[in-house]
Amino acid sequence: MNIWLIAAIALVAEGIGLEIGIILLYVFRVKSNRLIGMLFGGTSGLMIALICFDILPQAIEKNRIDLVMIGIMIGVTIGVLLDDVTPYLEKLMKVNSSKMIRTAFTLVIGIALHNIPEGFALGALSHVSAEAIQKFAIVLMLHSIPEGIALAITFKQAKVKISLVMMIPLILGSIMGVAGILGYVLSGISPNYIVTALGLAAGIILYIVCEELIPESRKIWNGRTTTIATIVGMMLGLLILT
């Protein structure tokens, strides 16, 4: 399959999924603290499901658990560093400092890093069959929807204009497209690149979920419905990914 077609499929699959998630959140104009807390919790569950039932299984099946663990540790370290560095980047970019802005900005970077191994995987599948690529692209689009919801929630809470938020899918989709090209090239060299990158993505997303999204969901609405929403999110993620 043509390398540029791989890049286009990656960009469109990621971009459409994120746009759907963002539009869903803004169209329904969610204002209830309980519902917002449940959405945070549900999205956290979806992301945990994505890591546990998709990203890590793909990495572990390569029989290089050492590279997976190294990738996770690097990912968590990146998450911690981003937490510390983001306030300085905000000053440099003249962005108003707030907890939610930091969460949103960190989440964008986390998803961008998460897109790299997925793009690698899509590029590598180009050496298998067109049908395999089509199925994987559909999965990418489906599990990009909760990522879009997570982005919309955080940016809406931070009072960022929707016109700016709607540009993010194009940026993140482009990153996945570039990663697809790299995966196409590197898959012919060594699968170790993909394994380590999958572990890294799992580490940084786990850090964001555990450090930012779940605590924020409890802060917005500290009730049992938030916890139940997290569990339902994990169950929904499992259904989407199987």
C-alpha positions in Angstrom: 0.0 0.0 0.0 1.2 3.5 -0.8 3.0 5.2 2.1 1.0 8.5 1.6 -2.3 6.6 1.7 -1.2 5.1 5.1 -0.6 8.6 6.4 -4.0 9.8 5.1 -5.8 6.9 6.7 -4.1 7.6 10.0 -4.9 11.3 9.9 -8.6 10.8 9.0 -9.3 8.0 11.5 -7.8 9.9 14.4 -9.3 13.3 13.3 -12.8 12.0 12.8 -12.9 10.2 16.1 -11.7 13.2 18.0 -14.1 15.6 16.2 -17.0 13.3 17.1 -16.1 13.3 20.7 -15.7 17.1 20.9 -18.9 17.8 19.0 -20.9 15.4 21.3 -19.7 17.2 24.4 -20.4 20.7 23.0 -23.7 19.9 21.3 -25.3 18.6 24.5 -24.1 21.6 26.5 -23.4 19.8 29.7 -23.6 22.0 32.7 -24.5 19.7 35.6 -21.5 19.1 38.0 -22.7 15.6 38.6 -22.8 14.8 34.9 -19.4 16.5 34.2 -17.9 14.5 37.1 -19.4 11.3 35.6 -18.0 12.2 32.1 -14.6 12.7 33.6 -14.9 9.3 35.4 -16.3 7.5 32.4 -13.6 8.9 30.1 -11.0 7.8 32.7 -12.4 4.3 32.6 -12.4 4.3 28.8 -8.7 5.3 28.7 -7.8 2.7 31.3 -9.6 0.1 29.1 -7.7 1.3 26.1 -4.4 0.8 27.9 -5.3 -2.6 29.6 -7.2 -4.2 26.7 -5.5 -2.7 23.6 -2.1 -1.0 24.0 -0.5 -3.2 26.6 -1.7 -6.5 25.1 -0.3 -5.5 21.7 3.0 -4.8 23.4 3.1 -7.9 25.6 2.4 -10.3 22.7 5.8 -9.3 21.2 7.4 -11.2 24.2 9.6 -8.3 25.2 8.2 -7.4 28.6 11.5 -5.7 29.4 10.9 -3.1 26.7 7.3 -2.7 27.7 8.3 -1.9 31.3 11.1 0.5 30.2 8.5 2.2 28.0 6.0 2.6 30.9 8.6 4.0 33.2 9.7 6.5 30.6 6.1 7.4 30.0 5.4 8.1 33.7 8.6 10.1 33.9 7.5 12.2 30.9 4.1 12.7 32.6 5.8 14.0 35.8 8.2 16.3 33.9 5.3 17.7 31.8 3.5 18.5 35.1 6.5 20.5 36.2 7.4 22.1 32.9 3.9 23.0 31.7 3.6 26.2 33.9 6.8 27.5 32.3 5.5 26.7 28.8 2.3 28.6 29.7 4.2 31.7 30.6 6.2 31.4 27.4 3.0 31.0 25.3 1.2 33.7 27.4 -1.5 31.2 28.5 -3.5 31.9 31.6 -2.3 29.5 34.3 -4.9 27.3 35.9 -5.2 23.6 36.9 -7.6 22.8 34.1 -5.4 24.5 31.5 -2.4 22.4 32.7 -4.6 19.3 32.6 -5.8 20.0 29.0 -2.3 20.9 27.7 -0.8 17.7 29.3 -3.6 15.6 27.9 -3.0 16.9 24.4 0.7 16.0 24.7 -0.2 12.6 26.2 -2.6 11.8 23.4 0.0 13.0 20.8 2.5 10.6 22.3 -0.1 7.9 22.4 -0.8 8.5 18.7 2.9 7.7 17.8 2.9 4.0 18.6 -0.6 3.6 17.1 0.6 5.3 13.9 3.6 3.0 14.0 1.3 0.0 14.3 -0.9 1.2 11.4 2.2 1.7 9.2 3.5 -1.8 10.1 0.2 -3.3 9.1 0.7 -2.0 5.6 3.0 -5.0 5.2 0.2 -7.4 6.0 -3.0 -6.6 4.1 -5.4 -3.8 3.2 -8.2 -5.5 5.2 -6.0 -5.4 8.4 -5.4 -1.7 7.9 -9.2 -1.0 7.5 -10.1 -2.9 10.7 -7.4 -1.2 12.7 -8.4 2.3 11.3 -12.0 1.7 12.5 -10.8 0.8 16.0 -8.6 3.9 16.0 -11.6 6.1 15.1 -13.8 4.4 17.8 -11.4 4.8 20.7 -10.5 8.3 19.6 -14.1 9.4 20.5 -13.5 9.2 24.3 -10.2 11.0 23.8 -12.2 13.8 22.1 -14.7 13.9 24.9 -11.8 14.1 27.4 -10.2 17.0 25.5 -13.6 18.8 25.1 -14.3 18.5 28.9 -11.0 19.9 30.0 -10.8 22.7 27.4 -14.4 23.7 28.0 -13.8 23.8 31.8 -10.7 26.0 31.0 -13.0 28.3 28.9 -11.0 27.8 25.7 -12.9 28.9 22.5 -14.4 26.0 20.6 -12.9 27.2 17.3 -9.4 26.6 18.8 -10.5 23.2 20.3 -11.8 22.0 16.9 -8.3 22.5 15.4 -6.7 20.0 17.8 -7.9 16.9 15.9 -6.1 18.1 12.8 -2.9 18.5 14.7 -3.2 15.2 16.5 -4.3 13.4 13.3 -1.3 14.8 11.5 1.0 13.5 14.2 -0.5 10.0 13.7 -0.1 10.4 10.0 3.6 11.1 10.4 3.9 8.2 12.8 2.3 6.0 10.2 5.0 6.9 7.7 7.7 6.1 10.3 6.0 2.8 11.2 6.0 1.9 7.5 9.7 2.5 7.3 10.8 1.3 10.7 8.8 -1.9 10.7 11.2 -3.3 8.2 14.1 -2.7 10.6 12.9 -3.8 14.1 9.6 -4.4 16.0 11.3 -3.2 19.2 10.5 0.4 18.3 6.8 -0.3 18.4 7.0 -2.3 21.6 8.8 0.5 23.5 6.6 3.2 22.1 3.4 1.3 23.2 4.8 1.0 26.7 5.6 4.7 26.8 2.1 5.7 25.6 0.6 3.4 28.3 2.8 5.1 31.0 2.0 8.7 30.2 -1.8 8.1 29.7 -1.9 6.2 33.0 -0.2 9.0 34.8 -2.6 11.6 33.3 -5.7 9.5 34.3 -4.4 8.7 37.8 -2.9 12.1 38.6 -5.4 14.4 36.8 -8.6 13.0 35.5 -9.8 10.7 38.3 -9.0 13.3 41.1 -10.6 16.0 39.0 -13.8 13.9 38.6 -14.0 13.5 42.4 -13.4 17.2 42.9 -16.2 18.1 40.5 -18.7 15.6 41.9 -17.6 13.5 44.9 -20.3 10.9 44.7 -20.7 7.2 44.0 -22.1 7.9 40.5 -18.6 9.2 39.5 -17.0 5.9 40.6 -19.8 3.9 38.8 -19.2 6.0 35.7 -15.5 5.0 35.7 -16.4 1.3 35.9 -19.0 1.7 33.2 -16.4 3.5 31.1 -14.0 0.5 31.4 -16.8 -1.9 30.5 -17.7 0.2 27.4 -14.1 0.4 26.4 -13.9 -3.4 26.6 -16.9 -3.7 24.3 -15.5 -1.2 21.8 -12.1 -2.9 21.7 -13.3 -6.5 21.3 
